[in-house]
Amino acid sequence: MDVASNLASWLEGDLSPTARIWSAAAPALALVAYVFGGMVVFAARNRLRGDFHDREMEKRGSTLLLGAWLRNYFAWLMSPVFGLVLKSRLPPNAITTLSLLLAGGAGVALAAGRFALGGWLYVGAAVCDFLDGRLARETGKASESGALLDSVLDRYCEAAVLLGLAAYYSDSWVLYPVLFALVGSMLVPYVKARGEAMGVAFPNIGLMQRPERIVLLGATVALSPIVEAIVVPNDPAPLHRLAVVGVVVLAATTQITAVQRLFFGRKALSDVPPPSGAFARGSIFRNLTSSSVATLADFSLVAGLVAGGLGAPVATLLGCVLGGAIHFTLGRYWAFRGDLKTSEQASRYLIVSGSSALLNSGLVAVLLLLPSMPYQIAWVLVRGAVFLTWNHPLSRDYVFEHRGVKQPEAAEPDVSAAGSLSNALASALQTPLRGEAAFAYAVSTGDALGVVERRFAGLEVSSGGGRDLRVGRRDDESGAYPHPADPMLRTG
């Protein structure tokens, strides 16, 4: 009877502080014992039999947080679980959909305040996500349709957990980091997928990829009830401080990772060479330095003139003129390398400066519509955003435009004219393929003319810059799979 009563209390969330600690700690202790006990066995195994290597993990590479040793160890640690799943003969798609069900349950549990249950359900969903692709490859059921299903459901799994957190924190400031983490978690794989569709290979670019996101969010959420039961044992709806730390870190690092991938992709696709260094002309550092010097001169002049008895509006106007003149001069002769005449640069600078002033003042006014928003924070946020997205790009590409000599593009082969298939094939193989381009060949026969469309699936051809422009990839962060026949195609 007591067992049934305790189980009912656990399911309903009616737990004492001690029970709350054990509901989170018991799975954690079991997992820690399994993981660290496995490390001892793994180390002994490597010492006796040589290093263990998992081909799939090593092909995907390592990251700063999850190195090659940890990835190989995880693959070895999960091998008994994978063996059981393999013997069950379950289809890979079933494991994929099970991952979604577990993640959906995790989101509901988190919305209800059951962080231990939600966190461990999310960890279980992550394990299923690891198993489904490996199962598909082992059983020969890897397919493009399964890869698509897996990629889409991965996004739903992350969204389910973060939406559950958003529901729990709907009346708290933590809602904003949760929403930023949700956007960042969607952007990280999207930027990679969009870039790879254009032919850019991303060799593990970014700090917070999918495995790191799962470890960070799953662990902090699952273990947060332990901290709360110690700090506020009688609070029925605690803040879950450890989970908040994980969410804030996730929100920041996913945005950074998305921006890293965006810059990497733009650099690979751009015809304009980037600055030769972080401190070279055209860099953000030089523009920011010139802006800081101009702002300091502006402020100093205004303060001195007001102290001398001049009215603040007139002093502000004179300070703006001085600051603008200094910023323009430093930009022209030190921060950037422009080719336009001074008069044209000055006119463009006036346009950018005027529009920047309107954006700064208008966006600060909009931010101050939020309740309890300090104007200092609004000023810093707006100034930073306007500088990075408006002032610096326009200063570099518009005011101090550097017009380099553009290399002529190679002419496309004329494959529309009638000719032999062998000649068309030879011509096509000598020409870099672009994107998803398909070449049509006109085939002449004795009694008919037709057009046969040939697509080169999985063929990688490098352009002059050394980039692989014809690569087929999936929109997650597990690595590159050039062709459906590749045994590394991860799907279910």
Summary of the structure (lengths in Angstrom):
residues: 492
radius of gyration: 29.1
end to end distance: 43.2
largest distance: 97.8
contacts: 1462
relative contact order: 0.09
helix: 65%
strand: 3%
